[in-house]
Amino acid sequence: MPNPTETPPAHDCIFCRLVRGELPAVRVLEDELVLAFMDIGQVNPGHVLVATKRHADSLLEATPDEAAAVMRAAQRIALAARAAFDAPGLSLYQMNGRDGEQTVFHFHLHVLPRHAGDGVGLSWPRKEPPPAVLEQHAQRLRAALADLPAEAGDAINGI
């Protein structure tokens, strides 16, 4: 399992460069595990990205502590965005892998304040499987969960 206190290898990904201060970033919040910053591709005012400081390609390579730190920072930013931008809604976006439509391969979460009619949408085709199929899917997940050690992040890196 990766150790978040280790010096990360030199990565050339854009978020690693932002973390190292090699590229300018409008920093919003920072601690030992995460950097939250404004993206130049603002969707709505207050749109913030929360990224791990240590390079992890995706959620599947982040440690449990890093994943928790990203969510804690996202919640704080969401509360601040609601107050600062009078945002009645909020969307969180986090993608993993090419098939998951991830474009920057460094674990991060978008915190997006939302307003009615802001033009942001998300659609997916509802499959609506019958309960028996859902139960089969749940059985497969329960079996896979049973194979994971108690600290799930320890096994995730081997997937």
DSSP file (Angstrom, degrees, kcal/mol; ACC not computed):
  #  RESIDUE AA STRUCTURE BP1 BP2  ACC     N-H-->O    O-->H-N    N-H-->O    O-->H-N    TCO  KAPPA ALPHA  PHI   PSI    X-CA   Y-CA   Z-CA
    1    1 A M              0   0    0      0, 0.0   153,-0.1     0, 0.0    62,-0.0   0.000 360.0 360.0 360.0 138.9    0.0    0.0    0.0
    2    2 A P        -     0   0    0      0, 0.0   155,-0.0     0, 0.0     3,-0.0  -0.347 360.0-134.4 -65.9 146.6    1.3    3.5   -0.8
    3    3 A N    >   -     0   0    0      1,-0.1     3,-1.8     4,-0.1     0, 0.0  -0.910   5.2-152.9-102.8 116.7    2.5    5.5    2.2
    4    4 A P  T 3  S+     0   0    0      0, 0.0    -1,-0.1     0, 0.0    49,-0.0   0.648  93.9  60.0 -66.6 -12.3    1.2    9.1    1.9
    5    5 A T  T 3  S+     0   0    0      2,-0.1     2,-0.1    49,-0.0    28,-0.0   0.576  84.3 100.2 -90.2  -8.8    4.1   10.4    3.9
    6    6 A E  S <  S-     0   0    0     -3,-1.8     0, 0.0     1,-0.1     0, 0.0  -0.401  90.2 -98.9 -71.3 151.9    6.7    9.1    1.4
    7    7 A T        -     0   0    0     -2,-0.1    -1,-0.1     1,-0.1    -2,-0.1  -0.606  46.9-123.1 -68.3 122.0    8.2   11.6   -1.0
    8    8 A P        -     0   0    0      0, 0.0    -1,-0.1     0, 0.0     3,-0.1  -0.315  26.1-102.4 -68.3 151.3    6.1   11.0   -4.2
    9    9 A P        -     0   0    0      0, 0.0     2,-0.8     0, 0.0    46,-0.2  -0.302  50.3 -85.0 -64.8 158.4    7.9   10.1   -7.4
   10   10 A A        -     0   0    0     -3,-0.1     2,-0.3     2,-0.1    -3,-0.0  -0.551  56.7-176.3 -69.7 109.0    8.4   13.0   -9.8
   11   11 A H        -     0   0    0     -2,-0.8    44,-0.0     2,-0.1    -1,-0.0  -0.809  25.7-154.0-105.6 148.8    5.2   13.0  -11.8
   12   12 A D        +     0   0    0     -2,-0.3    -1,-0.1     4,-0.1    -2,-0.1   0.319  52.0 127.5-101.4   7.1    4.6   15.3  -14.7
   13   13 A C  S  > S-     0   0    0      1,-0.1     4,-2.0    92,-0.1     5,-0.2  -0.301  70.7-116.9 -65.3 152.8    0.8   15.3  -14.4
   14   14 A I  H  > S+     0   0    0      1,-0.2     4,-1.9     2,-0.2    -1,-0.1   0.842 113.0  51.7 -62.1 -35.6   -0.7   18.8  -14.2
   15   15 A F  H  > S+     0   0    0      2,-0.2     4,-2.7     1,-0.2    -1,-0.2   0.876 107.6  52.1 -72.5 -35.5   -2.1   18.4  -10.7
   16   16 A C  H  > S+     0   0    0      1,-0.2     4,-2.3     2,-0.2     6,-0.2   0.901 110.1  50.1 -62.8 -39.2    1.3   17.2   -9.3
   17   17 A R  H  <>S+     0   0    0     -4,-2.0     5,-2.3     2,-0.2     6,-1.0   0.874 110.3  49.6 -67.2 -36.5    2.8   20.3  -10.9
   18   18 A L  H ><5S+     0   0    0     -4,-1.9     3,-1.1     4,-0.2    -2,-0.2   0.931 110.1  50.6 -65.0 -45.2    0.1   22.5   -9.2
   19   19 A V  H 3<5S+     0   0    0     -4,-2.7    -2,-0.2     1,-0.3    -1,-0.2   0.903 110.7  49.3 -58.7 -42.6    0.8   20.8   -5.9
   20   20 A R  T 3<5S-     0   0    0     -4,-2.3    -1,-0.3    -5,-0.2    -2,-0.2   0.540 115.4-116.4 -76.2  -6.1    4.5   21.5   -6.2
   21   21 A G  T < 5S+     0   0    0     -3,-1.1    -3,-0.2    -4,-0.4    -2,-0.1   0.631  81.2 123.6  81.0  12.9    3.9   25.1   -7.1
   22   22 A E  S   <S+     0   0    0     -5,-2.3    -4,-0.2    -6,-0.2    -5,-0.1   0.713  74.8  40.3 -78.4 -20.9    5.3   24.7  -10.6
   23   23 A L  S    S-     0   0    0     -6,-1.0    -2,-0.2    -9,-0.1     2,-0.1  -0.950  97.9-103.1-124.0 146.8    2.1   26.0  -12.2
   24   24 A P        +     0   0    0      0, 0.0     2,-0.3     0, 0.0    -2,-0.1  -0.410  42.9 174.7 -69.8 145.4   -0.1   28.8  -10.8
   25   25 A A        -     0   0    0     -2,-0.1     2,-1.2    -7,-0.1    14,-0.1  -0.990  37.1-126.3-148.2 141.7   -3.2   27.8   -9.0
   26   26 A V  E     -A   38   0A   0     12,-0.6    12,-2.4    -2,-0.3     2,-0.2  -0.782  39.2-151.9 -87.7  98.3   -5.8   29.8   -7.1
   27   27 A R  E     +A   37   0A   0     -2,-1.2    10,-0.3    10,-0.2     3,-0.1  -0.524  26.6 172.3 -79.4 136.6   -5.6   27.8   -3.9
   28   28 A V  E     -     0   0A   0      8,-3.3     2,-0.3     1,-0.4     9,-0.2   0.746  68.5  -1.8-109.5 -41.0   -8.8   27.7   -1.7
   29   29 A L  E     +A   36   0A   0      7,-1.5     7,-3.3     2,-0.0    -1,-0.4  -0.988  62.8 178.3-154.5 144.3   -7.8   25.2    1.0
   30   30 A E  E     +A   35   0A   0     -2,-0.3     2,-0.2     5,-0.2     5,-0.2  -0.989   7.5 158.1-152.1 140.6   -4.8   23.1    1.7
   31   31 A D        -     0   0    0      3,-2.2    -2,-0.0    -2,-0.3    22,-0.0  -0.742  61.3 -71.5-141.7-164.5   -3.6   20.6    4.3
   32   32 A E  S    S+     0   0    0     -2,-0.2     3,-0.1     1,-0.2    21,-0.0   0.745 129.1  29.3 -68.9 -21.5   -1.1   17.8    4.5
   33   33 A L  S    S+     0   0    0      1,-0.1    20,-3.1    20,-0.1    21,-0.5   0.714 118.0  39.5-109.8 -25.9   -3.1   15.5    2.3
   34   34 A V  E     - B   0  52A   0     18,-0.3    -3,-2.2    19,-0.1     2,-0.4  -0.894  49.1-157.4-132.6 156.2   -5.1   17.7   -0.1
   35   35 A L  E     -AB  30  51A   0     16,-2.6    16,-2.9    -2,-0.3     2,-0.5  -0.998  12.9-164.6-127.2 126.1   -5.0   20.8   -2.2
   36   36 A A  E     +AB  29  50A   0     -7,-3.3    -8,-3.3    -2,-0.4    -7,-1.5  -0.952  22.1 161.5-111.5 128.7   -8.3   22.5   -3.2
   37   37 A F  E     -AB  27  49A   0     12,-2.6    12,-3.1    -2,-0.5     2,-0.4  -0.946  41.3 -98.9-145.6 161.3   -8.1   25.0   -6.0
   38   38 A M  E     -AB  26  48A   0    -12,-2.4   -12,-0.6    -2,-0.3     2,-0.3  -0.668  36.1-134.0 -83.3 135.4  -10.1   26.8   -8.6
   39   39 A D        -     0   0    0      8,-0.7     3,-0.4    -2,-0.4     8,-0.1  -0.674   8.6-135.3 -86.9 141.5  -10.1   25.4  -12.1
   40   40 A I  S    S+     0   0    0     -2,-0.3     2,-0.8     1,-0.3    -1,-0.1   0.730 103.7  69.2 -68.0 -19.0   -9.7   27.8  -15.0
   41   41 A G  S    S-     0   0    0      6,-0.0    -1,-0.3     0, 0.0    -2,-0.1  -0.330  80.5-175.8 -91.4  51.5  -12.5   25.9  -16.6
   42   42 A Q        -     0   0    0     -2,-0.8    -2,-0.1    -3,-0.4     6,-0.0  -0.228  17.8-176.3 -52.8 128.2  -15.1   27.3  -14.2
   43   43 A V  S    S-     0   0    0      1,-0.4    -1,-0.2    -4,-0.0    69,-0.1   0.862  74.8  -3.2 -89.3 -47.9  -18.5   25.8  -14.7
   44   44 A N  S >  S-     0   0    0     70,-0.0     3,-1.9    76,-0.0    -1,-0.4  -0.950  96.0 -78.7-137.0 156.1  -20.2   28.0  -12.1
   45   45 A P  T 3  S+     0   0    0      0, 0.0     3,-0.1     0, 0.0    40,-0.1  -0.350 120.3  28.4 -55.8 133.1  -18.8   30.5   -9.6
   46   46 A G  T 3  S+     0   0    0      1,-0.3     2,-0.4    66,-0.1    35,-0.1   0.471  78.7 155.3  92.3   3.3  -17.3   28.6   -6.7
   47   47 A H    <   +     0   0    0     -3,-1.9    -8,-0.7    65,-0.1     2,-0.4  -0.512  20.2 179.5 -65.4 120.8  -16.3   25.5   -8.7
   48   48 A V  E     -BC  38 111A   0     63,-2.3    63,-3.3    -2,-0.4     2,-0.4  -0.959  23.8-145.5-129.3 142.7  -13.4   24.0   -6.9
   49   49 A L  E     -BC  37 110A   0    -12,-3.1   -12,-2.6    -2,-0.4     2,-0.6  -0.916   9.7-158.5-105.0 135.0  -11.3   20.8   -7.4
   50   50 A V  E     +BC  36 109A   0     59,-2.7    59,-2.1    -2,-0.4     2,-0.3  -0.967  20.2 175.7-114.2 117.9  -10.0   18.9   -4.4
   51   51 A A  E     -BC  35 108A   0    -16,-2.9   -16,-2.6    -2,-0.6    57,-0.2  -0.883  33.9-108.3-123.5 151.2   -7.0   16.7   -5.3
   52   52 A T  E     -B   34   0A   0     55,-1.6   -18,-0.3    -2,-0.3     4,-0.1  -0.491  21.5-140.0 -69.2 147.0   -4.7   14.5   -3.3
   53   53 A K  S    S+     0   0    0    -20,-3.1     2,-0.2    -2,-0.1    -1,-0.1   0.906  88.9  67.2 -74.5 -42.2   -1.2   16.0   -2.8
   54   54 A R  S    S-     0   0    0    -21,-0.5     2,-0.4     1,-0.1    -2,-0.1  -0.572 103.4-102.6 -75.5 141.2    0.4   12.6   -3.3
   55   55 A H        +     0   0    0     -2,-0.2     2,-0.3   -46,-0.2    -1,-0.1  -0.511  51.0 160.4 -69.5 125.2    0.0   11.3   -6.9
   56   56 A A        -     0   0    0     -2,-0.4    51,-3.5    -4,-0.1    -4,-0.2  -0.961  36.3-141.6-139.2 125.3   -2.7    8.6   -7.1
   57   57 A D  S    S-     0   0    0     -2,-0.3     2,-0.3    49,-0.3    40,-0.2   0.855  76.4 -18.3 -57.6 -36.2   -4.1    8.0  -10.6
   58   58 A S  S >> S-     0   0    0     47,-0.1     3,-1.9    49,-0.1     4,-0.7  -0.896  81.9 -75.8-156.6 179.5   -7.7    7.5   -9.3
   59   59 A L  G >4 S+     0   0    0      1,-0.3     3,-0.8    -2,-0.3     8,-0.1   0.833 123.4  65.4 -54.0 -34.1   -9.8    6.7   -6.2
   60   60 A L  G 34 S+     0   0    0      1,-0.2    -1,-0.3    96,-0.1    99,-0.2   0.652 107.0  40.1 -68.5 -14.6   -8.6    3.1   -6.6
   61   61 A E  G <4 S+     0   0    0     -3,-1.9    -1,-0.2     2,-0.1    -2,-0.2   0.429  93.5 100.5-112.6  -2.9   -5.1    4.1   -5.8
   62   62 A A  S << S-     0   0    0     -3,-0.8    94,-0.1    -4,-0.7    95,-0.1  -0.512  76.4-115.3 -77.8 151.7   -5.7    6.7   -3.1
   63   63 A T     >  -     0   0    0     -2,-0.2     4,-2.7     1,-0.1     5,-0.2  -0.444  28.1-108.7 -77.4 161.2   -5.3    5.6    0.5
   64   64 A P  H  > S+     0   0    0      0, 0.0     4,-2.4     0, 0.0     5,-0.2   0.892 122.1  52.3 -56.8 -38.8   -8.3    5.5    2.8
   65   65 A D  H  > S+     0   0    0      2,-0.2     4,-2.3     1,-0.2     5,-0.1   0.902 110.1  47.8 -64.9 -40.0   -6.9    8.5    4.6
   66   66 A E  H  > S+     0   0    0      2,-0.2     4,-2.4     1,-0.2    -1,-0.2   0.927 111.5  49.7 -66.1 -44.2   -6.5   10.4    1.4
   67   67 A A  H  X S+     0   0    0     -4,-2.7     4,-1.9     1,-0.2    -2,-0.2   0.922 113.3  46.8 -60.5 -43.4  -10.0    9.5    0.2
   68   68 A A  H  X S+     0   0    0     -4,-2.4     4,-2.6    -5,-0.2    -1,-0.2   0.893 110.6  52.4 -65.3 -39.8  -11.5   10.7    3.5
   69   69 A A  H  X S+     0   0    0     -4,-2.3     4,-2.4     2,-0.2    -2,-0.2   0.886 107.5  52.1 -64.9 -38.6   -9.4   13.9    3.4
   70   70 A V  H  X S+     0   0    0     -4,-2.4     4,-2.4     1,-0.2    -1,-0.2   0.922 112.4  45.6 -62.5 -43.8  -10.7   14.7    0.0
   71   71 A M  H  X S+     0   0    0     -4,-1.9     4,-2.4     2,-0.2    -2,-0.2   0.889 111.3  51.9 -69.4 -38.3  -14.3   14.2    1.1
   72   72 A R  H  X S+     0   0    0     -4,-2.6     4,-2.0     2,-0.2    -2,-0.2   0.937 112.8  45.5 -61.2 -45.2  -13.8   16.3    4.3
   73   73 A A  H  X S+     0   0    0     -4,-2.4     4,-2.6     1,-0.2     5,-0.2   0.908 111.0  53.6 -64.6 -40.7  -12.3   19.1    2.3
   74   74 A A  H  X S+     0   0    0     -4,-2.4     4,-2.6     1,-0.2    -1,-0.2   0.900 108.2  50.1 -60.9 -40.9  -15.2   18.9   -0.3
   75   75 A Q  H  X S+     0   0    0     -4,-2.4     4,-2.3     2,-0.2    -1,-0.2   0.921 111.1  48.1 -65.0 -42.8  -17.7   19.1    2.5
   76   76 A R  H  X S+     0   0    0     -4,-2.0     4,-2.2     1,-0.2    -2,-0.2   0.922 113.7  47.2 -62.6 -43.5  -16.1   22.2    4.0
   77   77 A I  H  X S+     0   0    0     -4,-2.6     4,-3.1     1,-0.2     5,-0.2   0.895 109.7  54.1 -65.7 -39.3  -15.9   23.8    0.5
   78   78 A A  H  X S+     0   0    0     -4,-2.6     4,-2.3    -5,-0.2    -2,-0.2   0.918 109.2  47.9 -60.8 -43.7  -19.5   23.0   -0.2
   79   79 A L  H  X S+     0   0    0     -4,-2.3     4,-1.6     1,-0.2    -1,-0.2   0.915 114.6  46.2 -63.2 -42.4  -20.6   24.7    3.0
   80   80 A A  H  X S+     0   0    0     -4,-2.2     4,-3.3     2,-0.2     5,-0.2   0.901 111.6  51.4 -67.0 -40.6  -18.5   27.7    2.2
   81   81 A A  H  X S+     0   0    0     -4,-3.1     4,-2.6     1,-0.2     6,-0.6   0.889 106.5  54.2 -65.1 -38.9  -19.8   27.8   -1.5
   82   82 A R  H  X>S+     0   0    0     -4,-2.3     4,-0.6    -5,-0.2     5,-0.6   0.923 116.3  38.8 -59.8 -42.3  -23.4   27.7   -0.3
   83   83 A A  H  <5S+     0   0    0     -4,-1.6     3,-0.3    -5,-0.2    -2,-0.2   0.924 120.1  43.8 -73.3 -45.1  -22.8   30.7    1.9
   84   84 A A  H  <5S+     0   0    0     -4,-3.3    -2,-0.2     1,-0.2    -3,-0.2   0.823 128.0  26.4 -73.4 -32.0  -20.5   32.7   -0.5
   85   85 A F  H  <5S-     0   0    0     -4,-2.6    -1,-0.2    -5,-0.2    -2,-0.2   0.228  99.2-121.2-118.8  13.2  -22.5   32.1   -3.7
   86   86 A D  T  <5 +     0   0    0     -4,-0.6    -4,-0.2    -3,-0.3    -3,-0.2   0.899  48.2 176.6  47.6  46.9  -26.0   31.6   -2.3
   87   87 A A      < -     0   0    0     -6,-0.6    -1,-0.2    -5,-0.6    28,-0.2  -0.736  23.6-170.9 -88.7 113.6  -26.0   28.2   -4.0
   88   88 A P  S    S+     0   0    0      0, 0.0     2,-0.3     0, 0.0    27,-0.2   0.642  72.1  37.3 -78.0 -12.5  -29.2   26.2   -3.2
   89   89 A G  E     -D  114   0A   0     25,-1.8    25,-2.7     2,-0.0     2,-0.3  -0.851  63.4-162.5-134.2 170.2  -27.7   23.0   -4.8
   90   90 A L  E     -D  113   0A   0     -2,-0.3     2,-0.4    23,-0.3    21,-0.0  -0.984   1.9-163.8-154.0 138.3  -24.4   21.2   -5.1
   91   91 A S  E     -D  112   0A   0     21,-2.4    21,-2.8    -2,-0.3     2,-0.4  -0.984   6.2-157.8-123.8 141.0  -23.0   18.5   -7.4
   92   92 A L  E     -D  111   0A   0     -2,-0.4     2,-0.4    19,-0.2    19,-0.2  -0.967  11.1-169.2-113.4 132.5  -19.9   16.4   -6.7
   93   93 A Y  E     +D  110   0A   0     17,-1.8    17,-3.2    -2,-0.4     2,-0.3  -0.985  14.0 163.0-126.0 130.8  -18.2   14.8   -9.7
   94   94 A Q        -     0   0    0     -2,-0.4     2,-0.3    15,-0.2    15,-0.1  -0.921  12.7-172.0-148.6 117.7  -15.5   12.2   -9.4
   95   95 A M        -     0   0    0     -2,-0.3     2,-0.4    13,-0.3    13,-0.3  -0.835   5.2-162.2-115.7 150.3  -14.5   10.0  -12.4
   96   96 A N        -     0   0    0     -2,-0.3     4,-0.4     4,-0.2   -38,-0.1  -0.991  52.7  -6.3-136.1 126.9  -12.1    7.0  -12.6
   97   97 A G  S > >S-     0   0    0     -2,-0.4     5,-2.4   -40,-0.2     3,-0.7   0.241  86.8 -76.8  76.8 158.6  -10.5    5.5  -15.6
   98   98 A R  G > 5S+     0   0    0      1,-0.3     3,-1.8     3,-0.2    -1,-0.1   0.901 133.1  51.7 -57.7 -42.8  -11.0    6.3  -19.3
   99   99 A D  G 3 5S+     0   0    0      1,-0.3    -1,-0.3     2,-0.1    -2,-0.2   0.721 106.3  55.5 -69.9 -18.6  -14.3    4.4  -19.4
  100  100 A G  G < 5S-     0   0    0     -3,-0.7    -1,-0.3    -4,-0.4    -2,-0.2   0.298 121.5-111.4 -90.5   8.1  -15.4    6.4  -16.4
  101  101 A E  T < 5 +     0   0    0     -3,-1.8     2,-0.3     1,-0.2    -3,-0.2   0.731  59.4 162.0  67.6  27.1  -14.6    9.6  -18.4
  102  102 A Q      < +     0   0    0     -5,-2.4    -1,-0.2     1,-0.1     3,-0.1  -0.616  13.3 175.5 -72.9 134.2  -11.6   10.6  -16.3
  103  103 A T        +     0   0    0     -2,-0.3     2,-0.6     1,-0.3    -1,-0.1   0.685  67.9  49.9-113.5 -29.0   -9.5   13.1  -18.2
  104  104 A V  S    S-     0   0    0      2,-0.1     2,-2.0     4,-0.0    -1,-0.3  -0.962  78.6-145.1-111.7 116.7   -6.8   14.1  -15.6
  105  105 A F        +     0   0    0     -2,-0.6     2,-0.3    -3,-0.1   -47,-0.1  -0.424  68.7  94.9 -88.5  66.8   -5.3   11.0  -14.1
  106  106 A H  S    S-     0   0    0     -2,-2.0   -49,-0.3   -49,-0.1   -48,-0.1  -0.924  88.9 -98.6-149.3 125.5   -4.8   12.3  -10.6
  107  107 A F        +     0   0    0    -51,-3.5   -55,-1.6    -2,-0.3     2,-0.3  -0.221  62.5 145.4 -55.2 123.3   -7.4   11.6   -8.0
  108  108 A H  E     -C   51   0A   0    -13,-0.3     2,-0.4   -57,-0.2   -13,-0.3  -0.982  37.3-142.9-155.9 162.3   -9.7   14.6   -7.6
  109  109 A L  E     -C   50   0A   0    -59,-2.1   -59,-2.7    -2,-0.3     2,-0.5  -0.996  15.8-137.2-131.7 132.2  -13.2   15.6   -6.9
  110  110 A H  E     -CD  49  93A   0    -17,-3.2   -17,-1.8    -2,-0.4     2,-0.6  -0.787  10.6-160.3 -89.3 130.6  -15.1   18.5   -8.4
  111  111 A V  E     -CD  48  92A   0    -63,-3.3   -63,-2.3    -2,-0.5   -19,-0.2  -0.959  16.5-175.9-108.6 113.4  -17.3   20.6   -6.0
  112  112 A L  E     - D   0  91A   0    -21,-2.8   -21,-2.4    -2,-0.6   -65,-0.1  -0.906  19.4-144.6-122.1 105.1  -19.8   22.4   -8.1
  113  113 A P  E     - D   0  90A   0      0, 0.0     2,-0.3     0, 0.0   -23,-0.3  -0.416  27.6-150.9 -61.3 141.7  -22.2   24.9   -6.6
  114  114 A R  E     - D   0  89A   0    -25,-2.7   -25,-1.8    -2,-0.1     2,-0.3  -0.907  20.5-178.1-125.8 148.0  -25.5   24.7   -8.5
  115  115 A H    >   -     0   0    0     -2,-0.3     3,-1.6   -28,-0.2     4,-0.1  -0.963  44.1 -86.3-135.1 151.4  -28.4   27.0   -9.3
  116  116 A A  T 3  S+     0   0    0     -2,-0.3   -27,-0.0     1,-0.3     0, 0.0  -0.330 114.3  13.0 -56.2 135.9  -31.7   26.4  -11.2
  117  117 A G  T 3  S+     0   0    0      3,-0.1    -1,-0.3     1,-0.1    -3,-0.0   0.705  80.1 137.9  72.0  21.0  -31.2   26.8  -14.9
  118  118 A D    <   -     0   0    0     -3,-1.6    -2,-0.1     2,-0.1     3,-0.1   0.534  68.0-121.2 -78.9  -3.3  -27.4   26.8  -14.8
  119  119 A G        +     0   0    0      1,-0.3     2,-0.4    -4,-0.1    -1,-0.1   0.426  68.9 131.7  83.7  -2.3  -27.2   24.6  -17.8
  120  120 A V        +     0   0    0      2,-0.0     2,-0.3   -77,-0.0    -1,-0.3  -0.695  31.8 172.8 -84.8 133.5  -25.3   21.8  -16.1
  121  121 A G        -     0   0    0     -2,-0.4     2,-0.4    -3,-0.1     0, 0.0  -0.956  24.5-166.2-140.0 159.5  -26.7   18.3  -16.7
  122  122 A L        +     0   0    0     -2,-0.3     2,-0.4     2,-0.0    -2,-0.0  -0.968  16.8 173.0-143.5 125.9  -26.0   14.7  -16.1
  123  123 A S        +     0   0    0     -2,-0.4    -2,-0.0     2,-0.0     0, 0.0  -0.989   6.0 171.9-135.9 147.0  -27.9   12.0  -17.8
  124  124 A W        -     0   0    0     -2,-0.4     2,-0.6     0, 0.0    -2,-0.0  -0.988  41.0 -99.7-147.4 152.3  -27.5    8.2  -17.9
  125  125 A P        -     0   0    0      0, 0.0     2,-0.5     0, 0.0    -2,-0.0  -0.601  34.8-135.8 -76.4 120.7  -29.7    5.5  -19.4
  126  126 A R        -     0   0    0     -2,-0.6     0, 0.0     1,-0.2     0, 0.0  -0.638  18.1-171.8 -75.5 124.5  -31.7    3.9  -16.7
  127  127 A K        -     0   0    0     -2,-0.5    -1,-0.2     2,-0.0     0, 0.0   0.806  11.7-161.0 -87.7 -32.5  -31.6    0.1  -17.1
  128  128 A E        -     0   0    0      1,-0.1    -2,-0.1     3,-0.0     0, 0.0   0.923  12.7-166.8  50.3  59.0  -34.2   -0.8  -14.5
  129  129 A P        -     0   0    0      0, 0.0    -1,-0.1     0, 0.0    -2,-0.0  -0.341  27.4 -97.0 -69.6 156.3  -33.3   -4.4  -14.0
  130  130 A P    >>  -     0   0    0      0, 0.0     4,-1.9     0, 0.0     3,-0.9  -0.306  38.3-102.1 -69.1 159.5  -35.7   -6.7  -12.1
  131  131 A P  H 3> S+     0   0    0      0, 0.0     4,-2.5     0, 0.0     5,-0.2   0.820 120.5  59.7 -53.2 -34.9  -35.1   -7.3   -8.3
  132  132 A A  H 3> S+     0   0    0      1,-0.2     4,-1.8     2,-0.2     5,-0.1   0.893 106.4  46.8 -63.8 -38.4  -33.7  -10.7   -9.0
  133  133 A V  H <> S+     0   0    0     -3,-0.9     4,-2.3     2,-0.2    -1,-0.2   0.901 110.8  52.3 -69.4 -40.4  -30.9   -9.2  -11.2
  134  134 A L  H  X S+     0   0    0     -4,-1.9     4,-2.6     1,-0.2    -2,-0.2   0.904 108.2  51.8 -60.3 -40.5  -30.2   -6.6   -8.5
  135  135 A E  H  X S+     0   0    0     -4,-2.5     4,-2.4     2,-0.2    -1,-0.2   0.893 108.1  51.3 -63.9 -39.3  -29.9   -9.4   -6.0
  136  136 A Q  H  X S+     0   0    0     -4,-1.8     4,-2.0     2,-0.2    -2,-0.2   0.917 111.2  47.9 -62.5 -42.9  -27.4  -11.2   -8.2
  137  137 A H  H  X S+     0   0    0     -4,-2.3     4,-2.2     1,-0.2    -2,-0.2   0.918 111.6  50.5 -62.7 -43.1  -25.3   -8.0   -8.6
  138  138 A A  H  X S+     0   0    0     -4,-2.6     4,-2.9     1,-0.2    -2,-0.2   0.891 107.8  53.2 -63.0 -39.9  -25.5   -7.5   -4.8
  139  139 A Q  H  X S+     0   0    0     -4,-2.4     4,-2.3     2,-0.2    -1,-0.2   0.908 108.6  49.8 -61.7 -42.0  -24.3  -11.1   -4.2
  140  140 A R  H  X S+     0   0    0     -4,-2.0     4,-2.1     2,-0.2    -1,-0.2   0.918 113.2  46.4 -62.8 -42.8  -21.3  -10.5   -6.5
  141  141 A L  H  X S+     0   0    0     -4,-2.2     4,-2.8     2,-0.2    -2,-0.2   0.918 111.1  51.2 -66.4 -43.2  -20.4   -7.3   -4.6
  142  142 A R  H  X S+     0   0    0     -4,-2.9     4,-2.2     1,-0.2    -2,-0.2   0.902 110.6  49.8 -61.1 -40.3  -20.9   -8.9   -1.2
  143  143 A A  H  X S+     0   0    0     -4,-2.3     4,-1.0     2,-0.2    -1,-0.2   0.916 112.3  46.9 -64.1 -42.6  -18.5  -11.7   -2.2
  144  144 A A  H  X S+     0   0    0     -4,-2.1     4,-0.5     1,-0.2     3,-0.4   0.893 111.6  51.5 -66.2 -39.2  -15.9   -9.3   -3.5
  145  145 A L  H >< S+     0   0    0     -4,-2.8     3,-1.2     1,-0.2    -1,-0.2   0.883 105.0  56.3 -63.9 -38.1  -16.3   -7.2   -0.3
  146  146 A A  H 3< S+     0   0    0     -4,-2.2    -1,-0.2     1,-0.3    -2,-0.2   0.787 103.4  55.5 -64.6 -26.7  -15.7  -10.4    1.8
  147  147 A D  H 3< S+     0   0    0     -4,-1.0    -1,-0.3    -3,-0.4    -2,-0.2   0.619  92.0  90.2 -81.1 -13.1  -12.4  -10.9    0.0
  148  148 A L  S << S-     0   0    0     -3,-1.2     4,-0.1    -4,-0.5     5,-0.1  -0.565  84.4-112.1 -82.4 147.1  -11.2   -7.5    1.0
  149  149 A P        -     0   0    0      0, 0.0     6,-0.2     0, 0.0    -1,-0.1  -0.268  39.6 -95.5 -67.7 167.2   -9.2   -7.0    4.2
  150  150 A A  S    S+     0   0    0      1,-0.2     2,-1.2     2,-0.1     3,-0.1   0.862 123.4  60.1 -54.1 -39.5  -10.9   -5.0    7.0
  151  151 A E  S >  S-     0   0    0      1,-0.2     3,-2.3     2,-0.0     4,-0.5  -0.757  80.5-164.0 -91.4  91.9   -9.0   -1.9    5.7
  152  152 A A  T >> S+     0   0    0     -2,-1.2     4,-1.4     1,-0.3     3,-1.3   0.786  80.4  63.3 -52.5 -37.5  -10.5   -1.8    2.2
  153  153 A G  H 3> S+     0   0    0      1,-0.3     4,-0.9     2,-0.2    -1,-0.3   0.758  90.9  68.2 -62.1 -23.7   -7.9    0.6    0.8
  154  154 A D  H <4 S+     0   0    0     -3,-2.3    -1,-0.3     1,-0.2    -2,-0.2   0.862 109.1  35.2 -62.2 -34.5   -5.2   -2.0    1.5
  155  155 A A  H X4 S+     0   0    0     -3,-1.3     3,-1.8    -4,-0.5     4,-0.5   0.709  99.5  78.7 -92.6 -21.9   -6.6   -4.3   -1.2
  156  156 A I  H >< S+     0   0    0     -4,-1.4     3,-1.8     1,-0.3    -1,-0.2   0.866  86.0  60.6 -58.3 -37.7   -7.8   -1.7   -3.6
  157  157 A N  T 3< S+     0   0    0     -4,-0.9    -1,-0.3     1,-0.3    -2,-0.1   0.714 101.6  55.1 -65.5 -18.1   -4.3   -1.1   -5.0
  158  158 A G  T <         0   0    0     -3,-1.8    -1,-0.3     1,-0.2    -2,-0.2   0.536 360.0 360.0 -89.6  -6.3   -4.2   -4.7   -6.1
  159  159 A I    <         0   0    0     -3,-1.8    -1,-0.2    -4,-0.5    -2,-0.1   0.496 360.0 360.0 -72.7 360.0   -7.4   -4.5   -8.1
